[in-house]
Amino acid sequence: MSDLSIKQEVEAELQWEPSVNAAAIGVAVKDGIVTLTGRVASYAEKMAAARAAARVTGVNAVANDLEVGLLPADQRSNEEIARTVVNALASNTAIPLDRVKAQVSHGWVTLEGTVEWYYQKDAAERAVRYLRGVKGVTNTIVVKPAVSTAVVKAQIEAGLKRSAELDAQRITVETRGDTVILRGSVRSWADRQEAERAAWAAPGVAQVVCGPTRL
């Protein structure tokens, strides 16, 4: 698939995605790598645009260079954002109490702490991503290993086999401490993300790395 074709498909996908203003987003493609530029009204819209681009067949990676320019009605002080973040984290049952802390600077939220599962780290980011006034999120929460690497490897392989979207026989799994290494080949960037999600679903996984082959 040529870069021009990918560019056209990404632009069409952005037009199709109701949560983004496609007219404000520029798309460039080189060697299957999509770069998004422009200015959007929220961090949620920035992330939605990246997800839409990643869904397109032939996309190898997405460089999200979109800037967040909040509307006047969405402007909040750091203190207001911090209070909202604390409440959002406390009210989410997927996030262990008192395990995640947040810092806010110029509308940017930094999450810190230690959890046992990646879904808890992801839940913390999702809890604050769509809050009014947030311009971006840096998630530095550490996932602490809780089980042996052999158990993690077996659980990931089982998860890949259960996924209807993936051909698990084309993917190999290697574990090194709390790091999972995936190797093999998939049909699209979206399938690669699905394989990564299966790996992140195992307990104690702190990092997922895709090997040098086409995964």
BAFI-3210 file (N, C-alpha, C; in Angstrom, 3 decimals, decimal comma, padded with zeros to 6 digits):
// residues 215
n [1|2|3|4|5|6|7|8|9|10|11|12|13|14|15|16|17|18|19|20|21|22|23|24|25|26|27|28|29|30|31|32|33|34|35|36|37|38|39|40|41|42|43|44|45|46|47|48|49|50|51|52|53|54|55|56|57|58|59|60|61|62|63|64|65|66|67|68|69|70|71|72|73|74|75|76|77|78|79|80|81|82|83|84|85|86|87|88|89|90|91|92|93|94|95|96|97|98|99|100|101|102|103|104|105|106|107|108|109|110|111|112|113|114|115|116|117|118|119|120|121|122|123|124|125|126|127|128|129|130|131|132|133|134|135|136|137|138|139|140|141|142|143|144|145|146|147|148|149|150|151|152|153|154|155|156|157|158|159|160|161|162|163|164|165|166|167|168|169|170|171|172|173|174|175|176|177|178|179|180|181|182|183|184|185|186|187|188|189|190|191|192|193|194|195|196|197|198|199|200|201|202|203|204|205|206|207|208|209|210|211|212|213|214|215]
n.u [000,852|000,679|002,225|000,678|-001,867|-002,321|-002,349|-004,674|-006,573|-006,298|-007,085|-009,739|-010,650|-010,382|-012,271|-014,480|-014,511|-016,367|-015,592|-013,541|-012,245|-011,723|-010,963|-009,150|-006,833|-003,727|-002,271|000,496|002,486|005,082|006,871|004,957|004,621|002,650|002,163|000,591|-000,555|-001,403|-004,033|-006,023|-009,052|-008,976|-007,325|-008,435|-009,497|-007,143|-006,014|-008,012|-007,814|-005,307|-005,849|-007,723|-006,180|-004,379|-005,971|-006,086|-005,315|-002,010|-000,694|002,184|003,121|002,256|002,900|002,120|001,736|-000,046|-001,266|-002,710|-005,185|-006,967|-010,421|-011,826|-013,855|-013,072|-010,797|-008,849|-007,531|-004,387|-004,793|-007,561|-007,733|-006,141|-007,656|-009,887|-008,703|-007,789|-010,274|-011,309|-009,536|-009,919|-012,563|-012,624|-012,946|-011,159|-008,663|-006,184|-006,570|-004,786|-002,442|-001,718|-000,481|-000,729|000,600|000,227|000,901|000,714|-001,602|-000,890|-000,895|000,858|001,230|002,020|003,356|002,834|001,613|000,047|-000,940|-001,130|-003,549|-004,508|-002,757|-003,349|-006,048|-005,888|-004,789|-006,795|-008,825|-008,228|-007,749|-009,847|-010,730|-011,910|-009,927|-007,488|-004,439|-002,626|-001,172|001,216|002,265|003,787|003,514|004,524|004,552|004,536|006,123|004,352|004,134|005,699|007,903|007,449|004,789|003,565|004,287|002,889|000,248|000,004|000,379|-001,879|-003,834|-003,396|-004,162|-006,854|-007,831|-009,811|-008,961|-006,342|-003,639|-002,335|-000,302|001,609|002,986|005,477|006,354|008,387|009,787|011,448|012,229|010,227|009,581|008,078|008,639|007,610|007,492|007,239|004,752|002,126|-001,043|-001,705|-001,253|-003,167|-003,650|-001,194|-001,335|-003,394|-002,130|-000,230|-001,929|-002,902|-000,589|-000,092|-002,154|-001,439|-000,454|001,908|003,413|005,562|006,643|006,277|007,765|008,246|009,688|012,356|011,222|008,311|006,075]
n.v [-001,187|002,160|005,226|007,464|006,355|005,409|007,844|009,017|007,191|007,466|010,140|009,877|008,200|009,849|011,779|010,197|009,637|010,679|012,130|013,871|016,876|016,813|018,659|020,311|018,933|017,931|015,565|013,526|011,129|008,789|006,070|004,428|005,519|007,599|011,032|013,304|016,596|019,905|021,640|020,879|020,718|019,444|017,118|014,595|014,574|014,664|012,143|010,498|011,025|009,907|007,200|006,693|006,990|004,891|002,704|002,228|000,146|-000,746|001,240|001,779|003,094|005,844|009,209|011,523|014,708|016,653|019,679|020,806|023,067|024,585|025,513|028,660|028,163|025,771|026,163|025,712|026,187|024,989|024,035|023,532|021,516|019,574|018,921|017,786|015,617|014,086|013,351|011,853|009,687|008,543|007,711|005,685|002,316|000,501|001,347|001,048|002,233|005,029|004,394|005,684|008,786|012,274|014,955|018,307|020,561|023,479|022,523|019,986|016,605|014,514|011,199|009,129|006,352|002,927|-000,122|-003,394|-004,481|-003,970|-003,033|-001,473|000,671|001,678|002,278|004,414|006,422|006,665|007,604|010,261|011,378|012,527|014,687|017,994|020,694|019,375|019,087|017,198|013,952|012,331|009,189|007,701|005,578|002,670|-000,770|-003,395|-006,485|-009,525|-012,246|-015,297|-015,295|-017,387|-018,069|-015,692|-015,677|-017,958|-017,147|-014,936|-016,096|-017,726|-015,747|-014,509|-016,558|-016,657|-014,367|-013,262|-011,665|-012,126|-014,078|-016,328|-018,178|-016,980|-015,339|-014,966|-015,267|-013,849|-013,632|-011,463|-010,944|-008,362|-007,626|-008,069|-009,560|-009,396|-011,142|-011,596|-011,516|-009,359|-008,241|-005,530|-002,232|-001,952|-004,638|-005,217|-003,574|-004,912|-007,319|-006,325|-005,406|-007,828|-008,826|-006,880|-007,440|-009,391|-010,205|-008,191|-007,253|-004,844|-003,675|-003,789|-004,989|-004,856|-007,069|-007,131|-008,085|-008,061|-006,989]
n.w [000,000|-000,931|000,306|-000,334|-000,696|001,906|003,286|002,217|003,148|005,916|006,254|005,469|007,495|009,719|009,066|009,361|012,070|014,750|017,005|016,491|014,941|011,817|009,912|011,113|011,295|010,074|007,824|007,258|005,531|005,568|004,528|005,669|008,163|010,019|010,482|012,534|012,564|013,772|015,540|018,262|020,284|022,745|024,979|024,861|022,275|020,819|021,401|020,368|017,643|017,069|017,584|015,598|013,273|013,617|013,178|010,470|007,748|006,857|008,180|010,001|012,235|014,436|014,679|016,904|016,725|017,384|018,780|021,836|022,244|024,467|024,695|025,800|027,719|028,759|030,198|033,111|036,419|037,764|040,351|040,393|038,458|039,701|041,995|040,776|039,514|041,721|042,832|040,711|040,544|043,070|042,945|041,124|040,919|039,874|040,436|042,839|046,169|047,416|046,059|043,811|042,804|041,831|039,876|038,788|036,227|034,447|033,224|032,531|033,451|035,630|036,458|039,228|041,121|042,336|041,105|040,787|038,466|034,919|033,882|035,911|035,943|033,405|033,787|035,569|033,966|032,037|033,638|034,107|031,676|030,189|031,608|032,194|031,157|031,136|029,467|028,732|029,513|031,500|032,188|034,693|036,357|038,053|037,287|039,377|039,404|039,998|039,691|038,440|035,563|033,829|034,246|033,408|030,665|029,748|030,217|028,529|025,982|025,930|025,952|023,465|021,747|022,282|021,118|018,509|016,511|015,901|014,534|016,333|016,018|014,517|016,156|018,573|022,035|024,493|027,722|029,952|032,999|034,116|031,585|028,418|025,312|022,036|018,990|015,444|012,817|011,701|010,331|010,329|011,861|013,826|014,531|015,640|017,908|019,208|019,844|021,616|023,633|024,603|025,759|027,723|029,437|031,212|034,591|036,402|034,259|033,060|030,846|027,324|024,482|020,998|018,739|016,209|013,841|011,625|013,486]
ca.u [000,000|001,531|002,029|-000,430|-003,109|-002,482|-002,734|-006,080|-007,389|-006,270|-007,937|-011,128|-010,970|-010,548|-013,572|-015,506|-014,491|-017,182|-015,047|-012,441|-012,473|-010,734|-010,517|-008,062|-005,729|-002,938|-001,779|001,642|002,856|006,343|007,222|003,905|004,552|001,715|002,383|-000,584|-000,225|-002,543|-004,455|-007,327|-009,654|-008,813|-006,418|-009,238|-009,574|-005,804|-005,871|-008,977|-007,261|-004,234|-006,464|-008,349|-005,117|-003,789|-006,883|-005,986|-004,398|-000,802|-000,043|003,186|003,258|001,617|003,568|001,037|002,273|-001,155|-001,232|-004,000|-005,511|-008,259|-011,369|-011,916|-014,759|-012,417|-009,607|-008,913|-006,259|-003,756|-005,435|-008,864|-007,485|-005,623|-008,775|-010,705|-007,923|-007,847|-011,615|-011,472|-008,754|-010,519|-013,873|-012,480|-012,693|-010,063|-007,394|-005,998|-006,554|-003,513|-001,298|-001,419|-000,457|-000,717|001,102|-000,342|001,657|000,266|-002,633|-000,361|-000,989|001,838|000,788|003,117|002,938|003,138|000,459|000,411|-001,448|-001,091|-004,879|-004,670|-002,014|-004,125|-007,290|-005,565|-004,650|-008,119|-009,661|-007,922|-007,526|-010,961|-011,160|-011,873|-008,732|-006,271|-003,790|-001,828|-000,945|002,425|001,974|005,022|003,164|005,325|003,866|005,419|005,911|003,722|004,173|006,894|007,889|006,885|003,322|003,211|004,417|001,785|-001,005|-000,006|000,163|-003,288|-004,609|-003,258|-004,962|-008,282|-008,209|-010,280|-008,339|-004,928|-003,144|-001,365|000,818|002,607|003,554|006,196|006,402|009,567|009,726|012,695|011,807|008,902|009,471|007,604|009,102|006,769|008,097|006,387|004,193|000,691|-001,556|-001,861|-000,861|-004,219|-003,401|-000,025|-001,817|-004,171|-001,153|000,348|-002,946|-002,930|000,588|-000,254|-003,204|-000,872|-000,021|003,320|004,093|005,876|007,039|006,081|008,652|008,054|010,964|012,753|010,427|007,161|004,970]
ca.v [000,000|003,342|006,268|008,318|005,638|005,419|009,213|009,208|006,364|008,082|011,333|009,408|007,670|011,003|012,352|009,271|009,638|011,833|012,869|014,754|017,845|016,417|019,825|020,970|017,973|017,641|014,188|013,253|009,717|008,393|004,684|003,878|006,226|008,719|012,159|014,174|017,942|020,813|022,085|020,328|021,412|018,720|015,968|013,456|014,620|014,313|010,700|009,877|011,154|008,916|005,872|006,577|006,782|003,567|001,664|002,088|-000,884|-000,220|002,188|001,118|003,856|007,162|010,280|012,446|016,039|017,583|020,547|020,978|024,456|024,541|026,604|029,456|027,535|024,585|026,539|025,482|026,379|023,734|023,566|022,962|020,242|018,630|018,449|016,910|014,391|013,323|012,769|010,843|008,514|007,943|007,137|004,584|001,093|-000,263|001,922|000,834|003,460|005,524|003,844|006,557|010,212|013,092|016,323|019,080|021,763|024,076|021,679|018,655|015,737|013,440|010,174|008,394|005,339|001,531|-001,019|-004,773|-004,856|-002,883|-002,448|-000,439|001,822|002,204|002,844|005,715|007,393|006,875|008,352|011,699|011,810|013,291|015,729|019,336|021,456|018,576|019,248|016,013|013,054|011,515|008,094|007,077|004,549|001,457|-002,044|-004,257|-007,907|-010,268|-013,682|-015,723|-015,014|-018,546|-017,939|-014,564|-016,116|-018,875|-016,395|-014,107|-016,981|-018,117|-014,572|-014,336|-017,592|-016,352|-013,201|-013,600|-010,753|-012,419|-015,411|-016,487|-019,010|-016,125|-014,473|-015,636|-014,490|-014,048|-012,809|-011,176|-010,201|-007,765|-007,187|-009,045|-009,289|-010,030|-011,213|-012,244|-010,628|-009,132|-007,626|-004,078|-001,617|-002,249|-005,995|-005,102|-003,039|-005,973|-008,239|-005,649|-005,387|-009,176|-008,935|-006,000|-007,957|-010,328|-009,538|-007,931|-006,786|-003,420|-003,183|-004,671|-004,605|-005,604|-007,437|-006,507|-008,522|-007,225|-007,116]
ca.w [000,000|-001,051|001,311|-000,760|-000,393|003,357|003,653|001,860|004,033|007,248|006,193|005,438|008,822|010,593|008,723|009,847|013,525|015,167|018,145|016,091|013,879|010,821|009,156|011,842|011,435|008,896|007,780|006,387|005,627|004,953|004,863|006,511|009,444|009,914|011,381|012,665|013,008|013,864|016,875|018,626|021,427|024,010|024,957|024,425|020,820|020,327|021,496|019,448|016,294|016,945|017,497|014,284|012,290|013,832|012,695|009,015|007,265|006,245|009,095|010,840|013,482|014,413|015,417|017,244|016,997|017,560|019,946|022,503|022,538|025,150|024,534|027,037|028,693|029,308|030,939|034,547|037,111|038,167|041,578|040,025|037,781|040,700|042,812|039,934|039,307|042,971|042,940|039,662|040,928|044,260|042,645|040,160|041,690|039,269|040,881|044,283|046,970|047,963|045,334|042,674|043,090|040,612|039,881|037,683|035,885|033,185|032,638|032,218|034,617|035,744|037,397|039,847|042,069|042,027|041,085|040,470|037,139|033,943|033,700|036,932|035,423|032,285|034,328|036,153|032,874|031,437|034,575|034,075|030,291|029,629|032,530|031,642|031,468|030,987|028,167|028,442|030,647|031,540|033,105|035,166|037,333|037,897|037,495|040,153|039,088|041,088|039,417|037,721|034,119|033,125|034,322|032,547|029,276|029,453|030,197|027,321|024,837|025,963|025,565|022,014|021,089|022,454|020,328|017,164|015,547|015,703|014,238|017,420|015,592|013,866|017,179|019,657|023,274|025,340|028,930|030,651|034,185|033,942|030,193|027,440|023,957|021,027|017,662|014,454|011,801|011,757|009,102|010,417|013,123|014,801|015,016|016,526|019,173|019,843|020,428|022,774|024,694|025,180|026,618|028,887|030,312|032,181|035,831|036,602|033,050|033,155|029,545|026,171|023,389|019,772|018,173|014,932|012,711|011,333|014,443]
c.u [000,894|001,241|000,858|-001,774|-003,384|-002,944|-004,216|-006,997|-007,431|-007,157|-009,413|-011,562|-011,167|-011,883|-014,697|-015,619|-015,223|-016,569|-013,881|-012,898|-011,401|-010,182|-009,327|-006,806|-005,044|-002,362|-000,617|002,046|004,172|006,719|006,215|003,776|003,719|002,067|001,156|-000,145|-001,485|-002,868|-005,857|-007,780|-009,459|-007,822|-007,155|-009,331|-008,228|-005,615|-006,800|-008,468|-006,165|-004,806|-007,099|-007,303|-004,543|-004,673|-006,713|-004,945|-003,206|-000,056|000,904|003,366|002,583|002,427|002,527|001,617|001,170|-000,973|-002,636|-004,176|-006,902|-009,125|-011,463|-012,774|-014,125|-011,168|-009,835|-007,543|-005,682|-004,411|-006,787|-008,693|-007,038|-006,744|-009,653|-010,010|-007,984|-009,201|-011,818|-010,725|-009,409|-011,830|-013,802|-012,070|-011,576|-008,697|-007,250|-005,896|-005,147|-002,283|-000,854|-001,517|-000,367|-000,096|000,542|000,477|001,229|-000,730|-002,175|-000,310|000,094|001,382|001,986|002,549|003,326|001,863|000,920|000,009|-001,376|-002,469|-005,143|-003,935|-002,804|-005,402|-007,045|-005,452|-005,998|-009,009|-009,439|-007,823|-008,611|-011,466|-010,987|-010,613|-007,428|-005,722|-002,957|-001,613|000,387|002,229|003,276|004,753|003,940|004,457|004,846|005,128|005,354|003,783|005,431|006,761|007,287|005,366|002,851|003,231|003,242|000,464|-001,107|-000,283|-001,289|-004,185|-004,554|-004,120|-006,455|-008,749|-008,588|-009,588|-006,929|-004,694|-002,006|-000,153|001,927|003,313|004,245|006,333|007,650|009,444|011,114|012,374|010,396|008,680|009,033|008,069|008,246|007,499|007,147|005,894|002,679|000,264|-001,594|-001,370|-001,895|-004,046|-002,201|-000,464|-002,633|-003,243|-000,528|-000,637|-003,020|-001,749|000,435|-001,268|-002,677|-000,386|001,485|004,080|004,305|006,264|006,777|006,902|008,362|009,407|011,211|011,966|009,138|006,005|004,444]
c.v [001,245|004,346|007,181|007,660|005,636|006,793|009,449|008,414|006,945|009,319|010,953|008,896|008,801|011,695|011,512|009,298|010,872|012,676|013,780|015,717|017,625|017,610|020,522|020,118|017,742|016,240|014,093|011,801|009,483|007,007|004,075|004,520|007,493|009,789|013,060|015,529|018,797|021,124|021,572|020,925|020,697|017,583|014,721|013,413|014,240|012,807|009,973|009,928|010,115|007,514|005,652|006,295|005,377|002,449|001,355|001,033|-000,249|000,769|001,414|001,801|005,208|008,123|011,375|013,791|017,088|018,393|020,674|022,452|024,527|025,752|027,379|028,804|026,328|024,898|026,326|025,767|025,017|023,158|022,917|021,605|019,185|018,060|017,471|015,569|013,504|012,629|011,655|009,565|007,784|007,228|005,960|003,318|000,236|000,200|001,720|002,165|003,765|004,946|004,737|008,017|010,987|014,451|017,030|020,342|022,245|023,169|020,275|017,822|014,659|012,476|009,387|007,359|003,945|000,702|-002,412|-005,182|-003,668|-002,245|-001,360|000,839|002,485|002,875|004,225|006,774|007,696|007,733|009,849|012,261|012,755|014,397|017,113|020,076|020,707|018,718|018,029|015,200|012,323|010,455|007,391|006,023|003,267|000,229|-002,993|-005,720|-008,667|-011,774|-014,008|-015,436|-016,171|-018,473|-016,818|-014,985|-017,011|-018,123|-015,527|-014,954|-017,437|-016,961|-014,315|-015,335|-017,305|-015,197|-013,602|-012,775|-011,186|-013,872|-015,673|-017,301|-018,194|-015,205|-015,314|-014,685|-014,857|-013,126|-012,681|-010,308|-009,677|-007,251|-008,331|-008,616|-010,094|-010,000|-011,927|-011,253|-010,556|-008,349|-006,108|-003,572|-001,896|-003,653|-006,023|-004,596|-004,085|-006,986|-007,623|-005,622|-006,755|-009,371|-008,100|-006,556|-008,925|-009,576|-009,334|-007,446|-005,280|-002,836|-004,239|-004,135|-005,475|-005,828|-006,832|-006,969|-007,757|-007,543|-005,720]
c.w [000,000|000,058|000,962|-000,439|001,103|003,832|003,381|002,791|005,447|007,288|006,188|006,812|009,828|010,336|009,311|011,374|014,062|016,278|017,782|015,000|012,817|010,051|009,814|011,920|010,096|008,971|006,797|006,600|004,903|005,454|005,838|007,872|009,269|010,936|011,359|013,211|013,046|015,309|017,152|019,954|022,755|023,846|024,491|022,905|020,201|020,323|020,541|018,019|016,065|016,812|016,132|013,211|012,398|013,310|011,210|008,645|006,563|007,109|010,020|012,190|013,299|015,277|015,664|017,677|017,139|018,846|020,523|022,853|023,144|024,819|025,849|028,111|029,369|030,118|032,440|035,153|037,475|039,419|041,280|039,364|038,783|041,562|042,034|039,708|040,548|043,116|041,927|040,015|042,101|043,954|041,668|040,910|041,107|039,762|042,389|045,029|047,471|047,267|044,182|043,111|041,776|040,882|038,646|037,470|034,512|032,458|032,299|033,489|034,554|036,836|037,907|040,806|041,614|042,110|040,666|039,059|036,195|033,775|034,723|036,525|034,303|032,770|034,925|035,062|032,231|032,336|034,479|032,662|029,788|030,555|031,896|032,102|031,286|029,568|027,771|029,698|030,459|032,608|033,495|036,236|037,018|038,171|038,174|039,839|040,287|040,881|038,625|036,232|033,339|033,109|033,414|031,080|028,887|029,347|028,943|026,094|024,768|025,526|024,070|021,265|021,187|021,584|018,912|016,103|015,150|015,312|015,214|017,004|014,937|014,859|018,241|020,831|024,064|026,543|029,544|031,855|033,990|032,517|029,297|026,055|022,982|019,685|016,717|013,421|011,956|010,526|009,147|011,759|014,209|015,375|015,957|017,890|019,933|020,505|021,678|023,942|025,379|026,132|027,885|029,883|031,362|033,424|035,872|035,397|033,148|031,813|028,487|025,029|022,184|019,122|016,808|013,733|012,634|012,283|014,755]
res [m|s|d|l|s|i|k|q|e|v|e|a|e|l|q|w|e|p|s|v|n|a|a|a|i|g|v|a|v|k|d|g|i|v|t|l|t|g|r|v|a|s|y|a|e|k|m|a|a|a|r|a|a|a|r|v|t|g|v|n|a|v|a|n|d|l|e|v|g|l|l|p|a|d|q|r|s|n|e|e|i|a|r|t|v|v|n|a|l|a|s|n|t|a|i|p|l|d|r|v|k|a|q|v|s|h|g|w|v|t|l|e|g|t|v|e|w|y|y|q|k|d|a|a|e|r|a|v|r|y|l|r|g|v|k|g|v|t|n|t|i|v|v|k|p|a|v|s|t|a|v|v|k|a|q|i|e|a|g|l|k|r|s|a|e|l|d|a|q|r|i|t|v|e|t|r|g|d|t|v|i|l|r|g|s|v|r|s|w|a|d|r|q|e|a|e|r|a|a|w|a|a|p|g|v|a|q|v|v|c|g|p|t|r|l]
***
